[in-house]
Amino acid sequence: MKTEQQYFEESMTMEEYMDQMSTNLKEPSFKVYESFNVNPEDEVFQLLKANKPHILAITEDWCGDAMLNNPVIRKIAEEADLEIRCAFRDEDTDLIDRYLTNGGRGIPIYLFLSEQGEVIGKWGPRAQQLQQLVMDMRAELPEKDNPSFEEKQKEMYTNLQEKYVKDPQCAKWVYEDMKTVIAKALS
């Protein structure tokens, strides 16, 4: 069984990952990346620069949460001069199966690895405020056996992805939540 460090070493950088994206989420992901900025004065950057973890993202380019979260973690990594690499969830499910969310393969998941390759922290798949938003939106969907369920669910995800791009508060929630997890992992 491969270690998280081995996955990290075999994976492409976040920059390469975003450049090679082939779904309709590439452009929105870059819009988030271009419009979001971190605050270099935030204490978390002192911790990151002192500890120098590397970050392994478990992701896929069809994922709406990854469309929002990957640009945010990329900006954090760039500011702290850290390496971030991306492993594809669907290519090798052994990795994601170690980090299930409520029994499911929710992504993206970000693993913070020590210099020795030990997992010292984990974040994902979404910030608490966004999880609540998703739960509220799902509560409005018809029952799964309703003939309109699939169409309404697809519409819900489209609306959610549009909100992720247009509402800067979404990226701020991700950033704040990530900072909390990072600070806890590195303190």
Salt bridges, closest charged atoms under 4 A:
GLU4 OE2 - ARG98 NH1 3.28
GLU10 OE1 - LYS2 NZ 2.60
GLU27 OE2 - LYS31 NZ 3.46
ASP42 OD2 - LYS179 NZ 2.95
ASP65 OD2 - ARG126 NH2 2.63
GLU78 OE2 - ARG74 NE 2.91
GLU83 OE2 - ARG85 NH2 2.74
ASP90 OD1 - ARG89 NE 2.67
ASP97 OD1 - ARG105 NE 2.62
ASP167 OD2 - LYS163 NZ 2.83
GLU176 OE2 - LYS179 NZ 3.20
